[in-house]
């Protein structure tokens, strides 16, 4: 599959409906016909309510159950209409964005989808403002107006990335009669207008998806039912694959399994796409945290050995990363390599000494137990301990929701976390991570950073923002609220009897289960 590519986005142009097919292929009789495809993942669904989730596992499910006004098609990096028939900026200021809903759009329940539902969906995100929710993504959204089938978004500042934001899971449209305005829905159900309907759901175990016969949108109609199975860790996911309990595996198989993929494997197809999934160390810079002094963060940056993490823990399936913006995204640069080209314990010792910080510095490093996260955290901790400058305690948290609450509450001095692009633009690797009220909940705030983010969002031609993006990346490497560690490709494995797996994921944040079918 194609990697995410950056190109000029003329967001001032009208986005219109194109290429929406009304046909549906029926599965052939034979192997798999009439039975649900089983897809395995170690991702976690933190909430079925779009106002309460800002994570890959939840958004993967949202892509299939809900609709957004816009979406991003496989192999593309340009938003196109989904629940909308057309969207556009009004005028040249990039502060007013308007969408027209498709006619005859309905929730799976049969109730019409209205502009008031769209307004309700966005208003409640801002009102609830969940610590684990997507409110930081809509920091420029000031108000939403609904009139007839028209929805108008008023922005507090120019934001050329807004069309991308409403093409994400954060912008999922919910039924205003079933989702409270001031609280998250917590009955274990989901009602949307997407390609699938959600049937039986067991948190942390499985989700039963059935094709929605009334779906109208950009995606192809779903061809077959899908059962998503959720596994505690990569080892369990791999065991299910080996035991033929699943036909598709995605995020994340163990590193040694991914490293061993080759065309000669029996009954195994695989795709490695994208390359923009990243992982970083996030520092808690709140007063009282050991990582609050800049010198501590600079010292950590001076000694971390990314190549060792990539080679010994991930078996070469990841690539060292020296900026929050990964290679493959326009305006990527390498400011952390420029500042810290090789691990240097003496430089770290001098930084701490010059700042009058006594050693060893005690740090608590938080980590979620998914995948190779724990051995990775232990490797980073050992690298720091080996300098004699740090005492590091790794604190592993099993449940993803508990981990989110812990880092939001400031229980760690630092924590490791992965990031998957909401949309393919450098803004999405910076604004939600280091901007005002960031989703990292680490207490970082910097006016110079915020001003640069605002400037990058003012360019409708995204290539013109490259200079500001590079300046912003350099500034982040000086402030160090986060320390990038690696980036990796997106791997999907499937059995020979399955078609469409090559379209499941391509690094744009959309999980296309509707593309899957039996051969």
Secondary structure, 3 states (H helix, E strand, C coil): CCCCCCCCCCCCCCEECCCCCCCCCCCCCCCCCCCCEEEEECCCCCCCCHHHCCCHHHHHHHHHHCCCCEEECCCCCCEEECCEEEEEECCCCCCEEEEEECCCCECCCCCECCHHHHHHHHHHHHHHCCCCCCHHHHCCEEEEEEECCEEEEEECCCCCCHHHHCCCHHHCCCCCCCCCCCCCCCCCCCCCCCCEEEEEEECCCEEEEEECCCCCCCCCCCCCCEEEEECCCHHHHHHHHHCCCCCEEECCCCHHHHHCCCCCCCCCEEEEEEEEEEEEEEECCCCCCCCCCHHHHHHHHHHCCHHHHHHHHCCCCEEECCCCCCCCCCCCCCHHHHHCCCCCHHHHHHHHHHCCCCCCEEEEEEEECCCCHHHHHHHHHHHHHHCCCEEEEEEEECCHHHHHHHHHCCCCCEEEEEECCCCCCHHHHCHHHHCCCCCCCCCCCCHHHHHHHHHHCCCCCHHHHHHHHHHHHHHHHHHCCEEEEEEEEEEEEECCCEECHHHCCCCCCCCCHHHCEEC
